[in-house]
Amino acid sequence: MGSGRPVVRGDEEWGSIPALVRSAAERYGDAEAVVEGRTRISYAELGARVERAAAACLAYGVAPGDRVAVWAPNTLDWIVSALGAVSSGAVLVPLNTRFKGTEAADVLRRSRARLLFVTGTFLGTSYVASLRRAAGEGGGRGPLPGLPSLEQVVVLSDDAPADFRAWKDFLAGGDRVAGAAVRARADAVEPSRPSDIVYTSGTTGRPKGAVITHAQSLRAYEVWSDLAGLRGDDRYLIVNPFFHTFGYKAGILACLMRGATMIPQPVFDVDTVLANIAAERVSVLPGPPALHQALLDHASRDAHDLSALRLVVTGAAVVPLRLVERLRGELGVDTVLTAYGLSEASGIVTMCRRGDDPAVIASTSGRAIPGTRVRVDAPAGSPGEVLVSGFNVMAGYFEDDAATAEVLGADGWLRTGDVGVLDAAGNLRITDRIKDMFIVGGFNAYPAEIEQALGLHPAVADVAVIGVPDARLGEVGKAYVVRRPGAVLTADDLIAWARREMANYKVPRTVEFVGELPRNASGKVVKGELRARR
């Protein structure tokens, strides 16, 4: 089911992200583009700000194909600096806001970024200070000698330390560049050129940079916008981090395509989400299931008017049916969809369709998006590794042929590292990461499947399962559980309940109750942290 718009491929309609930005500025003009606190700017204003940032990139020597990094939370400045860089022909390298200085420096070094936009202080951390500690010494001549390729660091605030540049001063440097030169640079960006290098979240090892083109991004998120039914009158609260494909492309790019209003939120805080939905009449709220669960369970939820909310898109291995039913029943959300994607496949592989049965939406991540194919490396109906082919698959990891060869075959099929099952209708159910699977007495145990079952217990608010060593069986499950407010569930209670609900080898042998699960900024549970605790 589509949005009613003519079906036009995004790569054919716009060709490049700079062309999309200019098209949005012209097509949607006075419509509200971005709301950030008291700041409200139109699409025409956003286009002008992006062009000014692109001019500054040209003034400071950014050449087509250069890597430009952004290390900042969800803000208007992120949108302008990132789109300005891409409009100057650069390749965007978004950096995870949860990175420590050494991790950010590693990605900056390996991507050989020439320019970095960095936030001032965020969540009590000075990103500039952490970078100086990590890369303040070395043979380079730039502001961070430990990063010889990095020529400029622009701090997204009103002032900056010596050797760094303040945002307003950087922008002023572009005033001497003619508008015609900026537009000519943007017009020269070809659809087949890389638009961004998205470094994987690194929950299972050192991040690798997936190279995605302008054409891939535009085609994929025109499809996403169409399947989701995103509209020009929508007001979209973007809590998903911009450094993640879902935040940047299903957020910023999708809004540019439709003329929807972007409301970036820098940190997930349920009180702020509730206040924003009510004050800004938010209609679209994608995010991980934990976000929507926290919203539903919040004590002061009923004090806020959430009636404008009409579209939720979520995705994870575990999406309880009860969550889908509560979003529809308690909040009146018309459309709840689930989707599955990974950075190496432009962030989108499968998606449910509006009109799908709630049980399909809760138990699967939908069907392959148009122009792509999905198969499972196992007999029909059995779990196996999920493989993807189509326009959305990356060309490879940045300057890492060995890592590329491990996941991308000569036939173009991408090995995702995820375990899933395809049903007869082609709906994909993700059961786990291959690396998270553990073996109990010869039986393969998939944590996500066990988590989904445990999540049905009325006293369980959140749960994660890992494999731990066992002298007799090799490995057994251990569950980390967050109780619902007021629940008095014990470990013995939950284990006894699990024995009635699942095969014995799947039943966790131990349960540890915690206040919350460790999650990265993308909402994924960091299983490595849990393994380190045991």
Secondary structure, 3 states (H helix, E strand, C coil): CCCCCCCCCHHHHCCCHHHHHHHHHHHHCCCEEEEECCEEEEHHHHHHHHHHHHHHHHHCCCCCCCEEEEECCCCHHHHHHHHHHHHCCCEEEECCCCCCHHHHHHHHHHHCCCEEEECCEECCEEHHHHHHHHHCCCCCCCCCCCCCCCCEEEECCCCCCCCCEEHHHHHHHHHHCCHHHHHHHHHCCCCCCEEEEEECCCCCCCCCEEEEEHHHHHHHHHHHHHHHCCCCCCEEEECCCCCCHHHHHHHHHHHHHHCCEEEECCCCCHHHHHHHHHHHCCCECCCCHHHHHHHHHCCCHHHCCCCCCCEEEECCCCCCHHHHHHHHHCCCCCEEEEEECCHHHCCCCEECCCCCCHHHHHHCCCEECCCEEEEEECCCCCCEEEEEEECCCCCCECCCHHHHHHHECCCCCEEEEEEEEECCCCCEEEEEEHHHCEEECCEEECHHHHHHHHCCCCCEEEEEEEEEEECCCEEEEEEEEEECCCCCCCHHHHHHHHHHHCCHHHCCCEEEECCCCCECCCCCECHHHHHHHC
